[in-house]
């Protein structure tokens, strides 16, 4: 049996993945072409090109190296009925929680404003609120959302969690369902988006939703660029209610040269780097899933195709 590695990434990143997977899967036959299609039962993928998994008659398992699988599910040639397992890397969860804490702290304490004042050569300290006076809404309570919510709560922030369906997180006040979302947004000083991309969340943040946010709120998107109507976000920053946006993801990536986000004084741009998958730990996750599959044990984090994650 062969394992297909289908990654549409840069050469250096692909080489790093090959080395990490070879170390975690000694003795396995790892291939990068489907020339021996009849021998491939498992595909390990990262942003595979459309059609990369077509024509594999013995394919029985698809293991994603990325947490998000929306691009994979959008491939019309994706084999039906084959289980897809998304990457849930503990190291990635920690990294996302760290970035979330940095963004929230910088918004809370006005550090982005101080950076602008430095460029202007102005000394203008402002007042400082305590963390327990700040309400942070964490949207999305999957693995990353939970990690971020717990890290923020540990730093003293008043954290409100929201998800499409009821989800309990110890020590966090949680809400669920579309009816609860607008009321939660109106309470939040900072809104942190860690939702999956689904038909229900595509374009979720539009002019109507931004208008329902608390005046002076900060917005952090570490999830998916397609959640945001970018023109509406720019309008909300220019005319209110938003004070500042921290964006790690965009409709088009890399963010095109000349895009308004690059130069907007109330936008901080990250190059989709909030939490990168660590090949060393992720390769171990792949190995554990492969061993479980071969032993007939339940797989962790199987994707529900209908839900999109």
N, C-alpha and C positions, 0 to 999 in steps of 0.2 A: 504494500500500500504506500502511496505517495501523498505528501502534504503539499498542496499548492500554496505558494506565497504570492498573492496578487496585490501589489502595492503601487499606486500611481503617485509616487513621492519622488523627491530628489535623490540623486545617486548616493550621496553621503548618508542620508537618512535610511535608504533601503539597505545599504551595507551594514549600518548599525543594527537594524532589525534582523538581518540574516545572522549576524554574529550572536546576538542575544538569543534568538530562537534555537540556533545550533547548540549553544551551551545548555539551554534548558531542556532540549529534546535530543539527547545523545542517541545515536543509532537510528534516528528517523531519516527518511528520504525526503528532503525538502527540495521542491522544484519550483521554477519561476515561469514556466510555460506550460500550456495544456497540451503539448505534443503527445504525451502519454495519457490522454484523457481517460481511457478505460481503467487506469490504475489509481485515479485520484478519488479519495473518499472524503477528504477534509480540505477545506479552503480557509486559509488564514489571510484576512484582507484588511487593507487600509485604503479607502477611497479608490476601489478598483474601477477601471474604466468600464463603461457600459458594455455588456456582452462578455466580460471576462469570465463569468461563471456559467455561460451557456455551453451546451454540448458536453457536459460531464455526466455521463449516465450513471455513475456509481457514487455521485456526491451525496453524502449523508449528513454533513455538518459544516456550517459556515461560522467561523470565529472572527469577529471584528476586533481589530486592534484599536479602534476608536470608540469612545463612549457614545457618540452620536451615530445613528444609523440611517438618518433621513435620506442621504444621498444614495446609499445602498438600496433602500427600499424603493427609490424612484426609478430604478433600472427596470424597464419592462421585461427584460430577458431573465430576471432573477428567477432561478428555479423555484417552483411552487412546492410547498410541503417540506422543504428542507429546513430544519431548525437553525435559527440564527442566534448566536450568543454575542451580546455586546460586552465591551470591555469595562469592567469595574475594577480599577486599579487603586488600591489603598493609598499609594503614594500620590496619585493624581488627585484624590479627594483631599488630601492634606494640602497640596499645592493650591487647589481652588479655594479652600478655606482661608489660606494665607492671603491670597489676592483679594478675596472678599473683605477681609479684615482691613487690609491696607486701604482699599477704596473707601470703605465706610469711615475709617478713622480720618482719612484725608478730607472727605466731605464734611464730616462732623466738626473738625477743628479748623476748617478753612484753609488748608494747606495749598490747595490749587489757587486760591485767591492770593496767598502770600507769594506764590511763584510768579503770578502776573505783576504784583507790586515790585518784586525784585527786578524784573525786566524794565520796569518804569523808574527804578531808582527811588521808590517811595517807601517810607517807614510809617506804617499805619496799623498798629496792633488793634485787634478787635476782641470783643468779649468771648468768654469760653463757657460752653455748657458742659455739664457732666454727662457721662455716657448713659446713666440711668434716666436722663431727661430726653434722650433721643429714641424715637421709635423707628425700628428698621423692619420693613416687610420683606421677607424672603419668599419669593414666588417659585415654587417647585421644591418638593420635599423628597426627591430621590436621594441617592447616595451623596451626591455633591451638595444638594440643598441642605440635607440634614447636617452634614459636616460643617457647612458654613454657618448655619443657624446656631449650632452648639458652640462653635468658636466665638461667635459674636456675643452670645449670651454669657459665656465665660468671662468676657471682657466688660460685662456690666450693662450691655445694651438691652433695651426692651425689645425683644424680638417677637414678631408676629409671623407665623408661617401660613402659607396658602398653597393648596393643591386642588386639582380638579375633583378628586375624590377624598373622603375623610382619611386623614393620615395622622397618627399620633407620634409625637416626638417628645420624649421625656423632658419636662421643664420648659417647654415651648408652648405658647398659646397658638393653637392652630385653627384654621378656618378652611372651608371647602365649598366648592360650587361657584358658579358664575354670579349668583345673587350676592355672595359675600365679598366678591372681589372689589367692587367699587367702594364699599364702606371701608374696607381695609386700606385701600390706597389713600383715601381722604385722611386717615390717621397717621400715615407714615411720613417721617422726615426724610427717609431714604428708602428707595425701592430697589431691591436687588433681584434681577431676573436670572433664574437658573432653571427655567422650564424646558422641557423637551420641545422639539418642533413637531407639531401635529397640525391637521387642518384647523383645529380650534384655536391654536396659538399663533398661526401665521397672521401677521398684521395686527396682533393683539394690541400693540401700543400705537394707537392712532390719535388724531386730534381729540376725539371724544374722550378717550381714556386719559390722555395727558391733562385735559381740562378738569378731570375729577380728582387730580392729585392735589395734595396740600400745597398752598402757595410757598415757594422757596424750597421745595423738595429737591433732593438729588436723585439721579437715576443711574443705575449701574447695570449694564447688560454684559454678562459673561456667558450667555447661553447660545443664542442663534440670531444672526443678523436679520433673518426673515421675520422675526417677531415685531420688528419696528418699521413703521412707515417713516422713512428718513426725513422727508420734507416736513412732516408733521412734528417730528422731534425738533428740527431746526426752528420751526415757527414757535414751538413751546419754549424754547430757550431764548428766543428773541423777544417774545411778547409776554412770557409767563405761561404757566406757573413755575417752570423748572429753573433752578439756579445753576446746575452744572450736571453734565453727563459724563460718565466713564464708560467707554465702549471698547470691547475687545473683539467684537464680531460685527460683520457688515453684510449688506445685501450682495456686494461684489467684493471678493478678496483675491489678491491684495487690494486694499482701498485705492481707487484710482488717483493718480496725480491730479491735483486741482480740485479734488472733492472739498466741499465746504467744511467738512469735519476737520480737515488738516489744520486749518487756520482759525477756526472758530474759537474765540477766547473762553468759551464756557464748555468746551469739549476736550476731554483727555483721551487720546487714541492709543490703544495697545494693539500690536500686530498678531492677534489671535494667540496670545502667549500666556493667558491667565493660568492655565494648568496644562502643561504638556505631558503626554503619556511618557512614562519612564520605561524604556525598553527592557531594562533589567528586571524590574518588578512585574511588568506586564507579561514578559515571556514566561514567568513562573505561573501567572494566572492562566495562560494558554495551556501550559503543560498540565496543570491541575484539571482543567476542563476536558482535555483530551483523555487523560487517564480515567476520569469519571465516565465519559462517553463509552470508552472501551469496556469498562466494567459494568455498564448498564445502570449506573447510578444517575440520579437526577442532575441535570445541568443547572448551574447558577446563572441567573440573569438572561434567561431566554426571552427573546424579543416577541412581543405580541404584535404581529403585523397589522392587525386592525387598528390598534391604538397608536402605532408608529414608534414604539420604544419598548 
